Each structure stands twice: as C-alpha cells, then as structure tokens.
Amino acid sequence: MDLSEIKRRYDQDGFVSPISILDEQEAQKQRDILERTETDIGNLHYKFKIHTAMPSAFEVATHPKLLDAIEAILGPNILLYSVSYIIKEPHSASHVSWHQDLTYWGLSSDDQVSAWLALSPATMESGCMRMIPKSHLGGKIEHQLIEDENNVLLNGQNVVGVDEEAAVYCPLNPGEASLHHGWTLHASMPNTSPDRRIGLNIQYLAPHVRQLKNPDDGAILVRGEDHYNHFPIDMPATKSNDPAQWAYRQKLSDRIQNIQSATV
C-alpha cells in the first residue's frame, strides 16, 4: 500500500489496515525480547511509556516504515507520545469495549494517530480489533463508565448502541500494523486461541497539540521539527534492564495514568 493510499483510506474510514512494517523474523525477535523481559520484570501488559525503559519498543516505534506511514497522515513533524504492550493471554476473557481513544487523554487536538503492531497473530479467534468505518467523522461520542474486571480499558469506558453489523475486523499477521484515528470507534473480543495475542500500541501526535490536563506530560520528537515545544522531552531507553530507567518509566506512567483516569 503506497503512502497516498494510506492517507486516503485513513481520512475516509478513520483507519487503515494492514500495513507491513516488520518481517516475520523481526516480529519474532521483538516478541522474544518482550517475553525475556517479562521473565525479569513481570507482566508488561498495558504499561504506559514502555519505550522509556525498553530500547526494543522505542526501536519499533521509530521504525522508518512506520514513521513514513504516520508522516503521510500527520505531516513531516511527529511526536512519540506513548507506547504500551497490549496482551491478551490464551483462552482469556479479556476484551476491549467500544470506545474512542481520545476520550480522556486531555489533548487539545485530534491530530493524533494510534498504531497497533502485531507481535503474534491477531485473528478473529485471538481477538483482533474491530473498527466502525467513518465513525471518526462525528467527533467525540458520549461514553459510559462500567465495572467489568475483564475490560482492558483503564476506566472501563463504553459506547452503547454501536451498530455491530457495521464493524470491520482488522486481522494482522506478526509484523503488520493498523492505524486508526483517535475518534474512531473500535473494540476487540476475548482471545479464545491457544496463543497470546500481543500487540504494541503506539501513540503519535503533531507538535502543535497541547496537553490540557497536566503540562508536565512529555513526548519525544521522532521526525522533523518541533516549533511549539508544548511537551517536556521524555528520555527514550538506551539500555535493557536498567533499574533507573524502569523507575523513570514508572514516574511517567503514573502521570499519564492520572491524566487518563481523570474523567472530567
């Protein structure tokens, strides 16, 4: 898929999938690094700003093919905001309810792109993402907060009344990615497969975007120039298994979690 087609489909539907970023061997290498790190650190599901503690995550988030696709959408100047592994264990009840990413992020603009890169097969059986085409065009939709221990989302937020028949499944092979707009309605079902469903979720911003909830929230310029300097600069990881970097990541993660937990 060429870059102009990525832009056209993203603008039209609010998402584009699949885009080939890593080959199978590279994807397996990244999975191996993740799982070795889990042996040392513990479960790494849904840990914000993981690229400030794991060089491998920063490497994927700044892969030239991925940044080329983001540039086609956002333009030549790109900030890396956050990176997290989203993991559904085999035969798990974990799911993601219908929601829009930007609901509680406190950003001044929707000039943002969410990338989801598969490190294991993301199939209908393992709970790949589902998207509602063109749902980004209506802007923010009211969310309800629900209590559901199996809902992966931080606040358990949910949009009711979604037309399930309009949903498009977005299966991905390891190394493939999908991109979606911050107002695109999306969800995913439980993983009923015998393998882990592992994705790397990456958030990019245009530099003119501001953080309205906490001015200390940071980002990293990964392409082009930042003429605004709205975000303090996060420090990317430079070595593996460094206690100081993991402590730094925890500080950043606590900040972003507080931002997204504040629902007003």
DAPE-V985375 format. One record per helix or strand. SS is the DSSP state (A for helix, B for strand). FROM is the first residue (numbers start at 0). TO is the last residue. If there is no record, write none. Layout:
{{SS,FROM,TO} {SS,FROM,TO}}
//
This chain:
{{A,2,12} {B,14,19} {A,23,40} {B,44,44} {A,49,51} {A,54,60} {A,63,73} {B,77,87} {B,91,91} {B,94,98} {A,100,103} {B,106,106} {B,111,117} {B,121,121} {B,128,131} {A,134,137} {B,143,144} {B,150,150} {B,156,157} {A,163,165} {B,166,169} {B,171,171} {B,175,180} {B,185,187} {B,190,190} {B,196,204} {B,210,210} {B,217,222} {B,231,232} {A,242,260}}
//
